[in-house]
Amino acid sequence: MEKNRYIFSSERLGFRSWENEDLEEFAKLNSDEDVMEHFPKTLSNKEVVELIVKLKDHFVENGFTYYAVDILETNEFIGMIGLAAQKYITKFTPAIDIGWRLKRSAWGKGYATEGAKRCLDYGFSELGLNKIVSVTTIKNTKSENVMKKIGMTKKGEFNHPELADYPEYEKHVCYEIVKSEYGS
Ligand SMILES: CC(C)(COP(=O)(O)OP(=O)(O)OC[C@H]1O[C@@H](n2cnc3c(N)ncnc32)[C@H](O)[C@@H]1OP(=O)(O)O)[C@@H](O)C(=O)NCCC(=O)NCCS
């Protein structure tokens, strides 16, 4: 993939719109039980097709999304990192959140933290956002660690309204960062 197809990049990663060709690799990632450990279930091929449509539509409507992410040096697709508008009802929503989901072989290399920092930067500098939140289940320490490493602050815990049927996954942490704190 050409470097100029990226919307923006970090030192090692390129962030781009979703392509139909991403389906096979993204479906593998979403069917991996390690990757989906902190979600109620893995996703079927059909659900991944629907997810890609949702991510594309979100980009058209908002000008940002959870982007498809490649390693620049090899063009290898490794998953998604990005920003999304969340409307589920809590004390801190509606809000823009930052999220990440990488294939297992791309963990432990600092890609999530590098990519998330770049997305915060893009959100505050290019998109004009003032606040970005992030949420994950209380057991997902790897994800919570990314939040801490990119300078976010824990605001509290809450029951995720979309996971009321899954008590094991319902309890979440919420982190936040505001523009004036970023980079300070
Ligand atoms: C959450 C997730 C993205 C975190 O990935 P990660 O690789 O642990 O996160 P980072 O990018 O911050 O990498 C940190 C690790 O890379 C190591 N690392 C290696 N090279 C590095 C480098 N150049 N720079 C920084 N860290 C580096 C760090 O030491 C650290 O290792 P450790 O976990 O053994 O302490 C990943 O676990 C994932 O995709 N999980 C499944 C999906 C999910 O749960 N998403 C969140 C839902 S809310």
The ligand as an SDF file (V2000), in Angstrom:
LIG
                    3D

 48 50  0  0  0  0  0  0  0  0999 V2000
   -4.9020   -3.7090   24.4920 C   0  0  0  0  0  0  0  0  0  0  0  0
   -3.7740   -3.9880   23.5060 C   0  0  0  0  0  0  0  0  0  0  0  0
   -3.9490   -3.1390   22.2480 C   0  0  0  0  0  0  0  0  0  0  0  0
   -2.4560   -3.6500   24.2090 C   0  0  0  0  0  0  0  0  0  0  0  0
   -1.3680   -4.0490   23.4020 O   0  0  0  0  0  0  0  0  0  0  0  0
    0.1410   -4.0160   23.9940 P   0  0  0  0  0  0  0  0  0  0  0  0
    0.9960   -4.5030   22.9250 O   0  0  0  0  0  0  0  0  0  0  0  0
    0.1420   -4.6620   25.3270 O   0  0  0  0  0  0  0  0  0  0  0  0
    0.3240   -2.4730   24.2840 O   0  0  0  0  0  0  0  0  0  0  0  0
    1.5410   -1.5080   23.9840 P   0  0  0  0  0  0  0  0  0  0  0  0
    1.5160   -1.1220   22.5680 O   0  0  0  0  0  0  0  0  0  0  0  0
    1.4830   -0.4000   24.9490 O   0  0  0  0  0  0  0  0  0  0  0  0
    2.8170   -2.3740   24.2120 O   0  0  0  0  0  0  0  0  0  0  0  0
    3.3360   -2.5100   25.5190 C   0  0  0  0  0  0  0  0  0  0  0  0
    4.2970   -3.6550   25.5740 C   0  0  0  0  0  0  0  0  0  0  0  0
    5.2260   -3.5570   24.4850 O   0  0  0  0  0  0  0  0  0  0  0  0
    6.5870   -3.6010   25.0010 C   0  0  0  0  0  0  0  0  0  0  0  0
    7.4340   -2.9070   24.0180 N   0  0  0  0  0  0  0  0  0  0  0  0
    8.2950   -3.5300   23.1750 C   0  0  0  0  0  0  0  0  0  0  0  0
    8.8740   -2.6290   22.3510 N   0  0  0  0  0  0  0  0  0  0  0  0
    8.3870   -1.4300   22.6980 C   0  0  0  0  0  0  0  0  0  0  0  0
    8.6070   -0.1130   22.2030 C   0  0  0  0  0  0  0  0  0  0  0  0
    9.4300    0.1300   21.1820 N   0  0  0  0  0  0  0  0  0  0  0  0
    7.9310    0.9070   22.7810 N   0  0  0  0  0  0  0  0  0  0  0  0
    7.0870    0.6790   23.8060 C   0  0  0  0  0  0  0  0  0  0  0  0
    6.8340   -0.5570   24.3210 N   0  0  0  0  0  0  0  0  0  0  0  0
    7.4780   -1.5930   23.7590 C   0  0  0  0  0  0  0  0  0  0  0  0
    6.4420   -3.0190   26.3640 C   0  0  0  0  0  0  0  0  0  0  0  0
    7.5160   -3.3960   27.1840 O   0  0  0  0  0  0  0  0  0  0  0  0
    5.1230   -3.6280   26.8340 C   0  0  0  0  0  0  0  0  0  0  0  0
    5.3440   -4.9760   27.1850 O   0  0  0  0  0  0  0  0  0  0  0  0
    4.5960   -5.6680   28.4240 P   0  0  0  0  0  0  0  0  0  0  0  0
    3.1110   -5.7100   28.0660 O   0  0  0  0  0  0  0  0  0  0  0  0
    5.2020   -7.0210   28.4870 O   0  0  0  0  0  0  0  0  0  0  0  0
    4.8760   -4.7960   29.5980 O   0  0  0  0  0  0  0  0  0  0  0  0
   -3.7810   -5.4820   23.0810 C   0  0  0  0  0  0  0  0  0  0  0  0
   -3.6040   -6.2720   24.2300 O   0  0  0  0  0  0  0  0  0  0  0  0
   -5.0710   -5.8980   22.3720 C   0  0  0  0  0  0  0  0  0  0  0  0
   -5.2520   -5.6700   21.1830 O   0  0  0  0  0  0  0  0  0  0  0  0
   -5.9670   -6.5480   23.1360 N   0  0  0  0  0  0  0  0  0  0  0  0
   -7.2030   -7.0910   22.5920 C   0  0  0  0  0  0  0  0  0  0  0  0
   -8.2280   -6.0510   22.2360 C   0  0  0  0  0  0  0  0  0  0  0  0
   -8.6490   -5.2340   23.4250 C   0  0  0  0  0  0  0  0  0  0  0  0
   -8.8430   -5.7630   24.5250 O   0  0  0  0  0  0  0  0  0  0  0  0
   -8.8030   -3.9340   23.1860 N   0  0  0  0  0  0  0  0  0  0  0  0
   -9.2430   -3.0060   24.1800 C   0  0  0  0  0  0  0  0  0  0  0  0
  -10.6760   -3.0800   24.3530 C   0  0  0  0  0  0  0  0  0  0  0  0
  -11.3210   -1.7640   25.3290 S   0  0  0  0  0  0  0  0  0  0  0  0
  1  2  1  0
  2  3  1  0
  2  4  1  0
  2 36  1  0
  4  5  1  0
  5  6  1  0
  6  7  2  0
  6  8  1  0
  6  9  1  0
  9 10  1  0
 10 11  2  0
 10 12  1  0
 10 13  1  0
 13 14  1  0
 14 15  1  0
 15 16  1  0
 15 30  1  0
 16 17  1  0
 17 18  1  0
 17 28  1  0
 18 19  1  0
 18 27  1  0
 19 20  2  0
 20 21  1  0
 21 22  1  0
 21 27  2  0
 22 23  1  0
 22 24  2  0
 24 25  1  0
 25 26  2  0
 26 27  1  0
 28 29  1  0
 28 30  1  0
 30 31  1  0
 31 32  1  0
 32 33  2  0
 32 34  1  0
 32 35  1  0
 36 37  1  0
 36 38  1  0
 38 39  2  0
 38 40  1  0
 40 41  1  0
 41 42  1  0
 42 43  1  0
 43 44  2  0
 43 45  1  0
 45 46  1  0
 46 47  1  0
 47 48  1  0
M  END
$$$$
